[in-house]
Amino acid sequence: MKKEAVILLNMGGPNKLEEVEMFLKNMFADKNILTMKSDLMRKIVGGLIVFNRTESSQEIYRQLGGKSPIVGHTKSLVKKLQDRLGDNVIVDFVMRYTPPFANEVIEKLSKKDISKIYLIPLYPQYSTTTTKSSLEDFEEMYHENGKDAVLVEIKHFFENETYNEAILQRIKEKMQDSSYTDFDMIFSAHGLPKKIVDAGDVYQRHVEKHVELLKKKLKEKDMNFHDVHLAYQSKVGPLEWLKPALDDKLKTVRNRGIIIFPLAFTIDNSETDFELEIEYREIAEELGFKEYRVCSCPNDSDLFVDTLEELYEKMQL
């Protein structure tokens, strides 16, 4: 009997310190990341960024134990989803910038009798820099290899009820028995250069709509924070990025605790475990916050497994 496959797509992260340079090279060779039309210019600019950032990036991953946490969490998620879907569905994952790459996974799939492949990018909101890049990468590689299974894709899932329950669960876990009114909630989304949004990327609209959905759900659950904010993190370089920046937002909140949820990520990575947990914590402490908490991403939680199962079933219709 022919089988189906569910492939989870994400950006990836170094599996060891020696992969940091590869990770950066592949990222800044991506035409969806550096959007200049000239391939030569992209190569020159990307090379300069890699040269300037490799050493500092290695130090970040050194503090995280020598690798990104993203692959370990993803492997656990894949195992749970595989157990849920059973033997007739093959569950695997592909990373955009570090192993396992699309060609490796496609080679494995070619040894199975696969009739249909369901591609689920693990980005809740659509962006050309993430969703489009990952889908294009897999689909181009698949067709270049002359494969003929039907490819079915999903482009965003931030409106999925179960997924948003998974977010609320993570917030509750971090709040424990604390009073919600003593805290401001900040949904922190990964930033983008404004020129990418101005060129038609819907990411900002998706993020803002997601925050409005979550605000309603927080009220429905009587999770009544003093206030709820949106901010953007991870700005690099001289270009104008989406605002408000998280460090600027932190300066506007006073005399309350802060709890952060990383809105643009489903799996913990260096932007959550280092940037939010360490770098922004230092900023919060300098600003005098007594309470600064960072929620985990959904990772391999049962509710996130439920979400992926729902998305797979919806894609079959």
C-alpha positions, 0 to 999 in steps of 0.5 A: 500500500502506498504511503504518505509523508509529513515533512516539517520544515524549519530554518535549522541551527548548528548541530555543532560549533563547526556548523556555525559558519555553514549556517550563516553562509547558507542563510545569507546566500538565500535570495529571500533573506538578502533580497538584492537582485544581483547574485554577485552583490548578494555573495559579496554582502553575505560574505562580509556578514558571515566574516563579521558574525561567525566568531560572535555566533560561535560564542552564542552557541558555545554558551548554549552547549555547543549547538542549537536546541532546535534539532533536539526539540524537533526530533522529539516532536517528529517522534511524537507525531510519528507515534500519533499518525501510525506506520502508514505515514512517514514523519520527518523534518528538513532544515533550511540552512543546516542538516538534515537538508532537503536532498537528504530527506528526499533521498530517504523518501525515494526508497519508500512508495510515497504517493503524497507528501504534506509540507508543514513549515513550522512558522505560524505566520507567513513570510517570504523569508521563512515559509516561502524560502523553506517551501521553495527549497524543498519543492525545487530540490524534489522536482530537480530529482525527478520525483513524482509524488504529489506535494501539498503545502500549508502556508500559515496556521496562527489562527488554529485554535489548538495551536493558540491553546498551546501558547496559552498553556506555555504562558500558564506554565510560566505564570504558575500562581502569580497574579496576572495583573502584576505583569505585562505580557509582551509577544515578541516576534522576530523582526524583519527589515521594513523594506521586505514588508513594504515589498508585499510580505504579509508577515507584519499583518499576520503577527498583528492579527495573531496578537489580537486573537491571543488578546481575546483568548487571554480575556476569555481565560481570565488571564488578565495581564496589566497590559499586552504588547507586541514588540520585535526582536533580533534586529541586525544591520543599518536598515530600518526594521519593524517597530517597536523594538523589544529593548525600546518596549521594555523601557516603556513598562515600569514597576511590574513584572514582564513575561515574554512569549516568542510569537514567531517561533514554534521551536526553541532556538538561539533567539529564545534560549540566548537572545530572550533568556540571556541578552534581554534579561540583562537589559530588563535587570538593568532597567530594574525589573524584579520579574522577567520571565520567558515562555518556552515555545510549544516544542513537542508539547501534546497540544502542538502535536495535536495541532500538527495532526489537525493540519495534516487532516485538514490538508487531506480534505 
